[in-house]
Amino acid sequence: MENEHIVTDDYSEIIQRLPFSRKLLYGIGHVLNDICASMWFTYLLVFFHLVLGFNSISAGIILLIGQIADALATPFVGFHSDKDDNFGLCKYGRRKTWHLIGTLCILFAFPFIFSHCIGCETSHEWAQLIYYAAFVIIFQFGWAAVQISHLSLVPELTPSEYERTELIAIRYSFTVLSNIFVYCITWAVLHVTDTNASNSQIGPDDAKKFQEVVFIGIGIGAITSILFHIFVKENFVNNSDGSLNRNSRTVLVLLKDVQLYQVACIYMPTRLFVNLSQIYIPLYLHKSLNMPATSLATIPLIMYLSSFVMSLIIEKLNTKLGRKVSYCFGVLLGVFACIWIQLGTGLTYTKYQIYPVSLILGSAGSIMLVTSLGITADFIGQNVNSGALVYGIMSFTDKLCNGLAVMLIQYLSSWIDCKNYYKSVLVYVCATSAMVGLLMILCIKPFHHSTVYNTLHCEQTIEHDNVFITTETIENEPDNSINQENVT
């Protein structure tokens, strides 16, 4: 009977809840990135191809250069952001230091991308490519620095996975609001300044209009970044005084972890679905449906309005249903939207049906993206000292895959003269990406430290007076130390 003896220890962990104002201030720290990303993914190909007159391959090369630069910068920034001994300025905060560096790079370089080539407007297209590539590389390095440093603050601001999901949802809400802002400004500029806005399409005369949108956008982004740096304090954790431990994994241990690659295989196709739908919706509207210039703002606007509404409930969706069920729901919505795009034809579709299609597409992207980011935060767990590197690796796979996909799509577009080419891109590439993400999330095993991704029968979390009290029962059996976990 001695082998059946069980020793039970109970303990409670008390975690102070973050004030809501601090969560909001954290969320606005990525607004500059979000505004620039909205312009980059939605209007870069439109601007270079339809306004500057670059051929489709050259426009694709510009985007590919940016994605490769971003892909290489993210693990670099992640690795150095995780180090405590970077340089003296990091006394300001290692995450916030990289965020500041990235912000300055973006403010300097981004306006040059959506402008005519200064002093080389009549030069050969390849000479202009070199000019734009220099600013694209600077911008993408800055974008990567802001993205990775901002994401890696999530595990450091709170150890509660419920609050981490809430922070990611708030962050995504501001992403959606930033995109809505860009599309509203774009619509206003294109509509108000165009004497024939009802049926005119984008052309070379619209260069100054894009510049106006860019300057308004980075002005707002600069203000939100200043507020973030003033009011959000990075936690300096000292384990000797009893504060929260900051565990760390070495790079070698991290790279040997199979679950790292499984998480990357969820995050990468999710980003592919979201980014490609954002990139090719305007070209689909312009080329395949022959819709007016204002539709290039109104349809993406509807997508992001639906994303914003969904972001308000996605935290509860993840908490109540779990990561897997939430992600599967997002995939079902995304595939349904792709099927509708494939079947949609005629005047009824362009006048009425395109709006619910864009609404469903936006909702699907919101659910999938926030859930995949939550899974990444679950994987990091308490290993916050390697958090930036994990996000860097995720972003590396995302940017490289997106860049290569866009380059291939643009290359094939020069050979395939088909009105419905961009329609096929949205249908087949986006739907396939969603299905790959679904397959991977069904295969992934639970993380041992997770309480949102998994439901642990022996753990109970209670919220009381802005404090999380987590009571956990540990059962130690002499002959069996393996913990059994239930996966939702």
QUIURRA-V630321 format. One record per residue. N is the residue number from 1. NEAR is the number of other C-alpha atoms within 10 Angstrom. Layout:
BEGIN
N|NEAR ; N|NEAR
END
This chain:
BEGIN
1|4 ; 2|6 ; 3|9 ; 4|9 ; 5|11 ; 6|12 ; 7|10 ; 8|10 ; 9|10 ; 10|9 ; 11|10 ; 12|13 ; 13|10 ; 14|14 ; 15|16 ; 16|15 ; 17|17 ; 18|15 ; 19|9 ; 20|10 ; 21|11 ; 22|15 ; 23|19 ; 24|17 ; 25|20 ; 26|29 ; 27|22 ; 28|25 ; 29|28 ; 30|27 ; 31|28 ; 32|26 ; 33|26 ; 34|25 ; 35|26 ; 36|24 ; 37|19 ; 38|25 ; 39|24 ; 40|20 ; 41|18 ; 42|25 ; 43|22 ; 44|21 ; 45|29 ; 46|24 ; 47|24 ; 48|24 ; 49|19 ; 50|22 ; 51|19 ; 52|22 ; 53|15 ; 54|19 ; 55|16 ; 56|20 ; 57|20 ; 58|20 ; 59|24 ; 60|25 ; 61|21 ; 62|22 ; 63|24 ; 64|23 ; 65|21 ; 66|24 ; 67|26 ; 68|19 ; 69|23 ; 70|29 ; 71|26 ; 72|20 ; 73|23 ; 74|31 ; 75|23 ; 76|19 ; 77|25 ; 78|27 ; 79|20 ; 80|16 ; 81|29 ; 82|21 ; 83|15 ; 84|12 ; 85|11 ; 86|13 ; 87|10 ; 88|9 ; 89|11 ; 90|16 ; 91|13 ; 92|12 ; 93|17 ; 94|23 ; 95|27 ; 96|25 ; 97|21 ; 98|24 ; 99|26 ; 100|17 ; 101|15 ; 102|25 ; 103|26 ; 104|16 ; 105|20 ; 106|26 ; 107|19 ; 108|13 ; 109|19 ; 110|23 ; 111|19 ; 112|19 ; 113|22 ; 114|26 ; 115|18 ; 116|18 ; 117|17 ; 118|10 ; 119|8 ; 120|12 ; 121|13 ; 122|11 ; 123|10 ; 124|9 ; 125|16 ; 126|11 ; 127|14 ; 128|18 ; 129|16 ; 130|12 ; 131|16 ; 132|20 ; 133|20 ; 134|15 ; 135|20 ; 136|24 ; 137|21 ; 138|20 ; 139|28 ; 140|28 ; 141|27 ; 142|29 ; 143|28 ; 144|30 ; 145|32 ; 146|29 ; 147|25 ; 148|29 ; 149|29 ; 150|20 ; 151|22 ; 152|25 ; 153|21 ; 154|24 ; 155|24 ; 156|22 ; 157|21 ; 158|19 ; 159|19 ; 160|24 ; 161|22 ; 162|18 ; 163|19 ; 164|22 ; 165|25 ; 166|24 ; 167|27 ; 168|25 ; 169|27 ; 170|23 ; 171|27 ; 172|25 ; 173|25 ; 174|23 ; 175|26 ; 176|27 ; 177|20 ; 178|26 ; 179|26 ; 180|24 ; 181|18 ; 182|24 ; 183|27 ; 184|17 ; 185|19 ; 186|24 ; 187|21 ; 188|16 ; 189|18 ; 190|24 ; 191|17 ; 192|11 ; 193|12 ; 194|15 ; 195|9 ; 196|12 ; 197|15 ; 198|13 ; 199|11 ; 200|15 ; 201|18 ; 202|17 ; 203|15 ; 204|13 ; 205|10 ; 206|18 ; 207|18 ; 208|14 ; 209|16 ; 210|20 ; 211|17 ; 212|15 ; 213|22 ; 214|23 ; 215|15 ; 216|13 ; 217|22 ; 218|20 ; 219|12 ; 220|15 ; 221|23 ; 222|19 ; 223|14 ; 224|20 ; 225|21 ; 226|14 ; 227|14 ; 228|22 ; 229|18 ; 230|10 ; 231|12 ; 232|17 ; 233|14 ; 234|15 ; 235|12 ; 236|11 ; 237|13 ; 238|11 ; 239|10 ; 240|8 ; 241|7 ; 242|8 ; 243|10 ; 244|15 ; 245|14 ; 246|17 ; 247|12 ; 248|16 ; 249|14 ; 250|9 ; 251|12 ; 252|8 ; 253|9 ; 254|16 ; 255|14 ; 256|10 ; 257|10 ; 258|10 ; 259|16 ; 260|17 ; 261|16 ; 262|16 ; 263|22 ; 264|24 ; 265|22 ; 266|29 ; 267|26 ; 268|24 ; 269|29 ; 270|30 ; 271|26 ; 272|24 ; 273|27 ; 274|21 ; 275|21 ; 276|20 ; 277|26 ; 278|23 ; 279|22 ; 280|21 ; 281|21 ; 282|25 ; 283|22 ; 284|22 ; 285|20 ; 286|19 ; 287|16 ; 288|17 ; 289|19 ; 290|15 ; 291|20 ; 292|17 ; 293|23 ; 294|22 ; 295|19 ; 296|25 ; 297|23 ; 298|18 ; 299|21 ; 300|27 ; 301|25 ; 302|21 ; 303|27 ; 304|29 ; 305|21 ; 306|21 ; 307|27 ; 308|25 ; 309|15 ; 310|20 ; 311|26 ; 312|15 ; 313|13 ; 314|23 ; 315|25 ; 316|15 ; 317|18 ; 318|23 ; 319|19 ; 320|13 ; 321|14 ; 322|20 ; 323|24 ; 324|21 ; 325|17 ; 326|22 ; 327|29 ; 328|21 ; 329|14 ; 330|25 ; 331|26 ; 332|15 ; 333|20 ; 334|29 ; 335|22 ; 336|18 ; 337|25 ; 338|26 ; 339|15 ; 340|17 ; 341|19 ; 342|15 ; 343|10 ; 344|15 ; 345|13 ; 346|9 ; 347|10 ; 348|10 ; 349|16 ; 350|15 ; 351|10 ; 352|10 ; 353|16 ; 354|18 ; 355|17 ; 356|16 ; 357|23 ; 358|25 ; 359|20 ; 360|22 ; 361|29 ; 362|30 ; 363|22 ; 364|29 ; 365|29 ; 366|28 ; 367|29 ; 368|31 ; 369|24 ; 370|28 ; 371|30 ; 372|26 ; 373|23 ; 374|25 ; 375|25 ; 376|20 ; 377|25 ; 378|24 ; 379|21 ; 380|26 ; 381|21 ; 382|23 ; 383|17 ; 384|24 ; 385|22 ; 386|24 ; 387|29 ; 388|31 ; 389|26 ; 390|30 ; 391|25 ; 392|30 ; 393|22 ; 394|26 ; 395|27 ; 396|25 ; 397|20 ; 398|23 ; 399|24 ; 400|20 ; 401|20 ; 402|24 ; 403|24 ; 404|18 ; 405|17 ; 406|24 ; 407|22 ; 408|15 ; 409|18 ; 410|21 ; 411|18 ; 412|14 ; 413|15 ; 414|12 ; 415|8 ; 416|11 ; 417|9 ; 418|13 ; 419|13 ; 420|14 ; 421|17 ; 422|22 ; 423|22 ; 424|17 ; 425|18 ; 426|24 ; 427|21 ; 428|14 ; 429|19 ; 430|24 ; 431|21 ; 432|17 ; 433|22 ; 434|28 ; 435|19 ; 436|16 ; 437|27 ; 438|23 ; 439|13 ; 440|16 ; 441|22 ; 442|13 ; 443|9 ; 444|15 ; 445|12 ; 446|19 ; 447|18 ; 448|15 ; 449|15 ; 450|20 ; 451|21 ; 452|23 ; 453|26 ; 454|21 ; 455|17 ; 456|19 ; 457|11 ; 458|11 ; 459|12 ; 460|14 ; 461|16 ; 462|10 ; 463|13 ; 464|10 ; 465|7 ; 466|11 ; 467|13 ; 468|19 ; 469|16 ; 470|16 ; 471|16 ; 472|17 ; 473|14 ; 474|15 ; 475|15 ; 476|15 ; 477|14 ; 478|12 ; 479|9 ; 480|9 ; 481|9 ; 482|8 ; 483|10 ; 484|9 ; 485|15 ; 486|10 ; 487|16 ; 488|15
END
